[in-house]
Amino acid sequence: MINQVLKDKILNFDKSKWKLTKLGTLAEDISVRVDKPGESVYDRFVGLDNFVSGDIKINSWSSTKNLTSSAKEFKAGDILFARRNAYLRRASLVDFNGCCSGDAFVIRENLDKVIPSFLAFLMNSNNLWDYANSNAAGTMSKRVKWRDLAEYEFLLPPKNEQAEFVKLLWSLDDNIECKKKLLTKQENLFLSYSNLIFSNDKGNEIELKNIGKLIMGQSPDGNSYNEAGIGMPFLQGNAEFGELNPIFTKYTSRPKKVVPENSILISVRAPVGDLNISDREYCIGRGLAGLYIENTSLRSYVYNFLKYSKRELDKRSTGTTFKAINKDVLSSLKLVIPFENELIVNSNNLEKILNTIDKMNSNIIACKALKKSVINLLF
């Protein structure tokens, strides 16, 4: 209800005083080169991997200490716009001084015409990114040019209304960031409690292959794939994972490797270690493995152990282009199985923490969707 009231309020804004304006008249692309970042006054470097699509503010960076290539200077309050691979839709404000990748625009607002950070929200609107992508050029890796982006036109509200919108949008963003901090605390609680449980040596140490039936995926013949419901549902990899159970779209009429209902599904190709639970029989491809454990409490315990072991599995993965783990690595993973009463208590406690984490994630997703819809209504 609150969300709809907010949306209705924005839709009913009087836009008669808003003026069609080009982005290039409100900001400029700053290109100050830093030849030796490691020897400069800047200790923070923002690479393209530090951008997160949809984030209004840059929240991570690396050190300039070992950086050998040249970079671009930016100042607190600038907007960094990732011009390479524009389909990823990455543009964020920085609140510190530093330098960044040459594949980012450093955009500085004209504060005589716009309220600080106003354009950061504009640059996270669907309309702007659709325009940017339609003007991106290149073969291997498309890039946006500032001269094209500067021509983007939109309706600019008066500064008093800009201030109102910025205040609203920052309040929505601050709410999301607060929820993220609470989520991090719960995730740390899961890790610390898991560490306490899974590093306990009271019980029987056993390899994963001896706990249940381990099934490594194998892709069926390509001409057996269909979307008409013929045969068995087919999962190629973690792209079809849902929050807990898979969301499948394909079938195969000639399945090769089949996992039973209530199997733990493990992604064995990047990103290694993602998990789901099968809610029915599935044929699985090479990107997945399945572990079937009949005992419900033991299955829950092992599922939580694998979630805890995601980093360890990633460390053991191999490959240059796409990391993966093989059957030997997965099957030889060892864990201590406690006695039955302790196993049930530990599984239940971990389940409570994970349920809280799932609810928090769902809430954050809903808040992000609201912020995004408000931005798109305004711009």
Secondary structure by P-SEA (a helix, b strand, c coil): caaaaaaaaaaaccccccccccccccbbbbbbbbcccccccccbbbccccccccccccccccccccccbbbbbbcccbbbbbccccccccccccccccccccccccccccccccccaaaaaaaacaaaaaaaaaacccccbbbbbaaaaaacccccccaaaaaaaaaaaaaaaaaaaaaaaaaaaaaaaaaaaaaaaaacccccccccccccbbbbbbbccccccccccccbbbbccccccccccccccbbbcccccccccccbbbbcccccbbbbbbcccccccccbbbbbbccaaaaaaaaaaaaaaaaaaaaaccccccccccaaaaaabbbbbccaaaaaaaaaaaaaaaaaaaaaaaaaaaaaaaaaaaaaaac
